[in-house]
């Protein structure tokens, strides 16, 4: 059997500043320099919800770090996560802001092998992944599960389709759009810069419709910046990630980290 097939995974809780994280590695590799994958959960989720994804990434011989986003998991307040629905985009932007702090913790400890760093996530975490790619050119590779690189377009989609979102003041919406434009990957596709980025989306997803993402991918694959973008889709699957898709993306991201 291969080392991957027989690997036992260790899970460690850490707090990096104010950010609670889970860290997953193969047994006896916690103190070893490894490629780093930072994985972000979805809206109303928490880091523990994505242990399946964390496990499959860690099996590939990388260190997986799974933070709680603002107002989620251990960072939830007495109002509950859903009370912060109008702050959806601020939560993503906070994760983008905090990302260098998470990386610096492991870099300073000498635990990142050859400065190989990946980001991944699902749903809100997939949107965060795309925003991170548009913001930090030192990210090596990424895996996006049912997220979208079209942040501004998706903001308007939510305003039109989520009950109550039409009550959000226009001044607030304008401020969010202005901030998001800076990290909207579809508006800055050149920032892909040839990096390997792997997407997965269910074709029956009504929460984050796949077509805008697929159109973006088709467009950028024709360019030098997007030549290493890949995509896999699954028919008749909605807003959930099949186990097989998790395994595929984990292997693709790990392979891109170790090239």
N, C-alpha and C positions, 0 to 999 in steps of 0.2 A: 504493500500500500504506500501511497505517497504521503509525505509529511502533511500536506493539506488535508487529506482524507482522515488522518488519525489525530489531527490537532485538537487539543483541549484549549478552551478559551478562558482567560482570566478577566474578571471585571473589577475595576477599581473606581471608587468614588473620589472625586477631587473637587476642590473649589479654587478656581482661578480668579482671584479678586472677588468680585461679587457673583461670578458665573459658576453655577454648579454644573459639573460634567460627569459623564461616565467615560471611562477609558478601557478599551478592550484590546488585548494582545494575546498571542499564543502563549501558552504556559512557558515560564522561564525566560520570556523575552521582554518583560516589563522594563528592565534596566538596560536594554540594548537599543542602540540607535536604529530606527526603522523609518521607512517612508510614513508620512503623516496624512491621515484622511480625517477631515472635520465634517461631521454629518449632522444636518439640521432636520428637525422634525416638522410636522405640519401644524396647521391652525387648530387650536384647542388640544393639541397633543402634548407630549412630554418626551424627554429623552428615552425613558424606559419603553415607550411604545414601539421604538424602532430597533429593538435588540436583535431581531431577525436580520435586519440589514447590517447592524454592527458586527454580528457574529460572522456573516458571510464575508464581509470585508476583512475582518481580522484573520480569518482562515487563510487568506492570501499572503500573510506575512507582513501586514502593515499594522501601524498603530491607529486605532479608530478613537476619535474623541467626539462625544455627543453632548453638546451643550443644551441646557434649557433656554429657550428664547424668553425675552422679556414678557412678564405676566403669565408665564406658563410653568407647569411643574412646580419645582421648589421656589420659583419666583412669582407664583400667583399671589394675588392680594385678596382681601376679604370680599371684593366685588365679584371675583371669578373672572375667568378669561373672556367669556362671551360679552361681558360688560365693556370690553375694550375693542369691540369690533371695528369701530370707527378709527381706531389706532393701528389697524392691520399693517399699514405701510410704514408707520413709525417703528413697529416691532421689527420688521425686516431691516430697516435702516439702522436700527440699534445693533442687530446681529452683524451687519456689515462693518459698523464702527468697532465692535468688540473683537472681530476676527483677528486683527494683528496682535491683540493682547493674548489670545489663546495660543497663537503660533509662537509668540515670543517666550512664553512659559517653557515650551518644549525645546525651542532653539537654545535658550540660555542654559538649559539642563543638558545640552549635548545629546538630545534624544531624537533628532531628525537626521536621517541618513541622507547625506549629499544634498541637503536642502530640498528634498523631493516632497512637495506639498500638494494635496488634492482637496477639493471640496465636493460635497454631495449632499443630497437632501430630497425630500419628497413633498409635493404640494407647496405649501408656503415655504418649506425648506428648499424645494427646487427653484422657486422664484428667487430665494436668497442666494442660491448657488449661481444663478445667472447674473445677479447684481454684483456678486463678489468677483466674477470673471471680468465684468466691465470696470471694476474698481482697482483691482490689484494685478499688475502684470507679472508678479513673481509666483503666482499659482501655476503649478505644473500641468495639471489636468483636472477634469471634473466629470461627475456623473449626475444627471438631472432626471429625477423620476417625476413625471406628471406635473412639472412646473412650466413656466413660460418665460422666454426672454423678452416678451413684449409687456413690460411692466405698466407703462402708461396706458396702453390699450386695455389691459386687464383691469386697471383701476376703473376705467369708464364702464367696462362690462359689469363689474360688481355694483357700481352705482345704479345701473339699469336693471339688474336682476335680483339683488338681495333686498328683501323687505326692510324698509326703514332707512336704507342708505340714501334714498332720494331726499332725506331730511338733513343731510350733512350740508352745512353752510358752504356756499360757492367759494368764499374767501379761503376756507380751509382746504377745499379741493384744489384750488389753484396753487396753494403752497405745497401740497403734496406732489402735484404734477411737476412743479419747478424742481423739487428735490429729486424726484424719481428720474427725470430726464437725464441727470448726470450719471445714473447707474442703469439705464435702460439699454440692455445689450443690443436690442434691435436697432437702436438709434446710433450705436457705436460698434458696428460689427467688426470693424478693423481691430478692435481690442482683443478679439480672439487670437490674433497673431500666430495662427498656425497651430495653436495648442490642441491636443486631443480632447474632445468633449463628447461625451456619450449621453444620448437622450433615450428615455423610454416613455411611451404614452399609450394608454388604453384608448381605443378609437371610439368607445361609447361613453367617454368621460363628459359629463355635463357640468361638473364643478369647475374644472379648468379645461375648456374646450381645446382639443388637440390641433385643430386646423391652423390657427395662427402660428403655433410652434412649428408645425410641419412646413408651412409656407416659408418661414424664416430659414429653416434648415436647408430647404431646397435652394433658396437664394444664395446663402453663404457658401454652400458646398462648391459653387462655381468660382469662388474667389480663392486667392492664396491664403487669406486670413482664415477661411473656414474649410480648407481642404481636408482637415483631419477631424471634422465633425461627423459623427455617425448617429444613426437613429434606429430604434427597433420599436415596432408597434404591435399591439395585440388586439385582434378583433373582438367585439362583444364584451369588452372589459371596461368597466366604469372607473370611478375614482378610488381605485385600490391597486396595490402592486402585487402581482402574482409572484410566488416564490421563485419561479424560473427566471423572471426578469431581474430579480435581486441578484441571483447568482451570476447572470450574464454581465450586468453592469459592474458588479464587484470585481469580476475577473478582468474586464476591460480596463477599468481604472487602475487596478494593480499592475497590469501589464504595461500601461502607459507610464506608471511611476518608476518601473524598473528597467525601462529601455536605456 
